[in-house]
Amino acid sequence: MIEVKNLYKYYHMPRKKFFSKETSIKAVNGVSFTLRKGETFGLVGESGSGKSTTGEIIVQLIKQTSGQVLYKGKDVSKFNALQLKVWRRKVQIVFQDPYASLNPKKTVQWILREPLIIHKIGNRREQDKRIIDMLHDVGLDESFLKRYPHELSGGQRQRVVIAAALILHPEFVVIDEGVSALDVSVQAQILNLLKALQKKYRLTYLFISHDLNVVQYFCDRIAVMYLGEIVEMGTVSDLDEPKHPYTKALFSSIPTRDVNTSETVLSGEVPSASAIPEGCPFHTRCPFVQERCKHEKPVKHELTTEHTVRCHLYD
């Protein structure tokens, strides 16, 4: 359904001094992957790895520096205003903070009706029916129509945000840390709800998270990001035996998880995205670093048809 090709996003920083060099924050640094219809694709990594930026570029909330996002073969960055409006109906996003996603001055009914008005879908009666049906789908009833966001619990707000994203019946939804702000018990309810809605509406998800347990439960395939790059990608079963040292460190940090790998402990801090190390970006923290890692960027190795890794250990 969607193909991301060699995606870059750089933010140019102003000079601190007149003769100083210009610097750029390399938020996304050459990311490529495909999203198949009906699947849930997970993006994981530490904060600042470029996960959310990638998701926002795909839905064109921000523009990429270079690279392509292809929807059924068409480059969405080249859409005109009319094509982009049609694209908005097919692609939606659920943000991390449900309260910040909702207009605090508007009722739930207004929030759900507004997308239908903008896209001129149905008359008043048809809109009312769609709104009520969608509320039922997300586990709420008509009594919530006149409520304001501050009158809802965290789980209820997230259900309203999901309803607002699905009210246009999109094909593809980006879920950006969609359950991280919720209690664990509520997280399970929302994840099960998302699975049920995916089956009912035949949705394709891009699920962005730093919670590996959630990603393992919810996703079909997973890509692991570090400093704006995908270092390993594969199915959930592939990553039961992670290959990249960074992926091993992430999974071995989960106390309750039984993975076929010895514990990998990382040292040091994540380098700044404005000063990414030469060669392999992970070499400053890698316990298996070689001399070539400091100068030569690793290429992608295909371990299986689905499982790929960027690491010199697999040359």
SVG drawing of the C-alpha trace seen along z (x, -y; Angstrom):
<svg xmlns="http://www.w3.org/2000/svg" viewBox="-31 -37 71 56">
<polyline fill="none" stroke="black" stroke-width="0.4" points="0.0,0.0 2.7,-2.5 6.4,-2.5 8.9,-4.7 12.1,-5.2 15.3,-6.7 13.6,-9.2 15.6,-12.1 14.5,-14.9 17.1,-17.5 16.5,-20.6 19.0,-23.3 20.1,-25.1 21.0,-28.9 24.6,-29.8 25.6,-30.6 28.5,-32.8 29.0,-34.6 31.9,-32.5 30.7,-29.2 29.6,-26.3 26.0,-25.6 24.7,-22.5 21.7,-20.2 19.7,-17.9 19.4,-14.7 16.1,-13.5 15.5,-10.9 18.6,-9.7 17.8,-7.4 14.8,-5.3 13.2,-2.8 10.4,-0.2 7.1,0.9 3.7,1.2 1.4,4.0 -2.4,3.7 -3.9,5.0 -0.7,5.4 0.5,3.7 4.1,2.4 6.0,1.3 8.7,-1.3 10.6,-1.1 13.7,-2.9 14.8,-5.3 13.5,-8.8 15.0,-10.9 15.5,-8.0 13.2,-9.6 10.2,-7.4 7.5,-10.1 9.1,-12.3 8.9,-9.4 5.2,-8.9 4.5,-12.6 6.2,-12.7 4.2,-9.7 0.9,-11.6 2.5,-14.8 2.1,-16.8 5.7,-17.8 7.7,-17.7 10.7,-15.5 14.1,-17.0 14.4,-14.3 13.2,-10.8 9.7,-9.5 6.5,-8.3 4.6,-6.4 0.9,-5.5 -0.1,-2.9 2.8,-4.0 2.0,-7.8 4.4,-10.3 2.3,-12.0 4.8,-14.9 3.8,-16.0 0.1,-16.0 -1.7,-19.3 -4.2,-20.8 -7.2,-18.7 -5.2,-15.5 -3.9,-16.1 -7.4,-16.6 -8.5,-13.3 -5.3,-11.8 -6.3,-13.1 -9.5,-11.0 -7.5,-7.9 -4.7,-8.5 -5.1,-9.5 -2.9,-9.8 -3.4,-9.1 -1.1,-11.1 0.5,-10.2 -1.3,-12.7 -5.1,-12.4 -5.9,-15.5 -3.6,-17.7 -5.2,-16.1 -8.7,-17.4 -10.1,-20.9 -10.9,-21.6 -13.6,-24.1 -15.6,-21.7 -17.9,-18.7 -17.2,-15.2 -20.1,-15.6 -18.5,-18.7 -15.0,-17.0 -16.5,-14.0 -18.7,-16.0 -16.0,-18.5 -14.1,-16.1 -17.4,-15.1 -18.3,-18.7 -14.8,-19.5 -15.0,-16.6 -18.7,-17.2 -19.8,-13.7 -23.5,-13.2 -26.3,-15.4 -27.0,-16.2 -29.0,-12.9 -26.4,-10.7 -23.6,-12.5 -25.4,-11.9 -25.8,-8.2 -22.1,-7.8 -21.0,-9.6 -23.2,-7.4 -22.1,-4.2 -18.4,-5.2 -18.9,-5.9 -20.3,-2.4 -17.4,-1.0 -14.9,-2.5 -16.9,-1.4 -18.7,-4.6 -22.4,-5.6 -24.6,-8.6 -24.2,-10.1 -20.6,-11.2 -21.8,-13.4 -22.3,-16.5 -19.2,-16.0 -16.0,-18.1 -12.5,-16.5 -11.9,-17.6 -14.9,-15.5 -13.4,-12.3 -10.8,-9.9 -7.6,-9.2 -8.9,-6.0 -12.1,-7.7 -10.2,-10.5 -8.1,-8.1 -11.2,-6.3 -12.6,-9.7 -9.3,-10.4 -9.5,-7.0 -13.1,-7.7 -12.1,-11.0 -9.3,-9.3 -11.7,-6.6 -14.8,-8.7 -13.7,-9.3 -13.2,-5.5 -9.5,-5.7 -7.4,-2.9 -4.2,-3.7 -3.6,-5.0 -0.4,-6.1 -0.6,-5.4 2.2,-7.5 2.7,-6.2 -1.0,-5.7 -1.1,-3.9 2.0,-5.2 0.2,-7.8 -2.3,-5.3 -2.4,-2.9 -1.3,0.6 -4.8,2.0 -6.3,-0.6 -3.4,0.0 -4.6,3.6 -8.2,2.4 -7.1,-0.1 -4.8,2.4 -7.6,5.0 -9.9,2.2 -7.5,1.3 -7.2,4.9 -11.0,5.2 -11.3,2.0 -8.5,3.1 -10.4,6.3 -13.8,4.5 -12.5,1.6 -9.6,3.5 -7.1,1.0 -3.4,0.8 -1.4,-0.4 2.0,-2.0 2.5,-1.6 5.2,-3.8 6.3,-3.0 9.2,-2.6 7.5,0.2 8.8,3.4 6.3,5.6 3.4,3.7 5.1,3.9 5.7,7.6 2.1,8.2 0.5,5.8 2.6,5.8 3.3,8.2 6.6,6.8 9.0,4.5 11.7,2.0 14.3,0.9 15.5,-2.7 18.7,-4.3 19.7,-7.9 17.3,-8.3 18.2,-4.9 16.7,-1.5 19.3,0.9 17.2,4.1 13.8,5.1 11.9,8.4 8.8,10.2 8.0,10.6 9.4,14.2 12.6,13.0 13.2,10.5 12.8,13.3 16.5,13.8 17.7,10.3 21.0,9.8 22.0,6.2 23.8,5.3 21.4,2.4 18.3,4.6 19.8,7.2 20.3,4.5 16.8,3.3 15.2,6.7 17.6,7.9 16.5,4.8 13.0,6.3 13.2,8.3 10.2,10.6 11.2,11.4 12.8,14.8 15.0,14.1 17.7,16.3 20.5,13.9 22.8,13.1 22.4,9.8 23.8,6.8 24.5,3.7 25.1,0.4 27.5,-2.3 27.4,-6.0 24.7,-8.3 23.0,-8.5 25.0,-10.9 23.4,-14.2 21.4,-14.0 23.4,-17.1 26.7,-15.2 26.1,-11.6 29.4,-9.6 31.2,-8.7 30.9,-5.1 28.3,-3.1 26.3,-5.5 26.1,-2.9 29.8,-2.3 30.3,-4.7 28.1,-2.5 28.5,1.0 30.2,3.7 31.3,5.5 32.9,2.5 35.6,3.1 38.0,0.6 36.2,0.6 32.9,-0.4 34.4,-3.8 35.0,-4.7 32.8,-2.4 29.0,-2.6 27.5,0.9 25.2,2.0 21.9,3.8 22.3,7.6 19.3,9.9 19.4,12.7 16.0,14.0 13.4,12.6 11.9,10.6 14.9,10.2 17.5,7.5 20.2,6.0 22.8,3.2 26.0,4.4 29.5,5.4 29.3,8.5 27.3,10.1 29.6,9.4"/>
</svg>
